[in-house]
């Protein structure tokens, strides 16, 4: 594998890792807001419950967007590997 391909692959991997971390954080926040919405709902504070439910939805959407970015980047990385490497060598990182 050429030096340029190794650098590009490392950059993709780091960027993908960052998207996974951000998606994980967003999902954690979505879960926490959802739990808070449930608590408010049980207490009869429906306006507060709705507010936290909307926040939960927002965080879940953000997580979804980060994961979509991961898929796009994975496809770019896969395309780069298949064009740059012989078939016998390509795809090792993606398996």
N, C-alpha and C positions, 0 to 999 in steps of 0.2 A: 504494500500500500504506500502510495507516495506521501511525502511530508504534508503536502497541501490537503490531501484527503483526510489525513489523521487530524490535522488542525480543525478542519471543517466538521468532522465527525464529533470531535470533543466539544466544539462550540454548540452544535445541535444538542448533544447530550446534556450539557450544562443548562441550556435554555429550556429544554424539555423538563429537566428536574425542577427548575424554578416554577414552571407552570403546574407541575404536580403538587409542589409545596403550597402554592397559592390556592389551588383547587381544594386541597385538604383543609387549609385555613378557612376558606369560605364555607365548606361543608360543616365544619365545626361551629362556625358562627350561625349558620342556618339551623343547625340542631339546637343550639342554645336559645335562639330566638323562638323557635317552635315550642320548646319546653316552657319558656316564659309566657308565650301566648296561651298555652294550656292552663298554666297557673292562674293567669288573669281571667280566663274564661270560667274556670271553676269558682273563682271568687265573685263572679258577676260583673267584672270590669270589662265589658264587651268592647268598648272603644279601644282600650289599651290592648286587649287581645287581638283586635283587628290590626292595630299598628304593628305589633310584634309578628303577626302572621305575614304582613306585607314585607317586613324586614327579612324574615326567613326566606320568603320567595325571592327577594332580591339577591340574597347571598347564594341561594341555590342556583339562580340564573348565572351569577358570576362564575361559580364553580363549573357549570356546564360550558361556559365560554372558554375557560382555561383548558378544559379537556378537549374541546373541539380544536383548539390551537395545537395541542399535543398531537392529535391525529393528523392535522395538516403537516406539521413538521416531521412526523414519522414518515409520511408519504414522500416528502421532499428528500429526506435522508435515504429512504429506500431507493428512490430514483437515482440519486447521486451514486449510491453504491453499485447499483446494477449497471450503470453506464461506465463507471470508472474501473470496475473490477471484472475479472473473468468469472463466469458462472460458478466455478468450483470454490471461489473465495468469497463471493458476495453473500451478504445476509447473515454473517456471523453475529454481528452486534444486535441484530433485530430479532433473533430467535429467543 
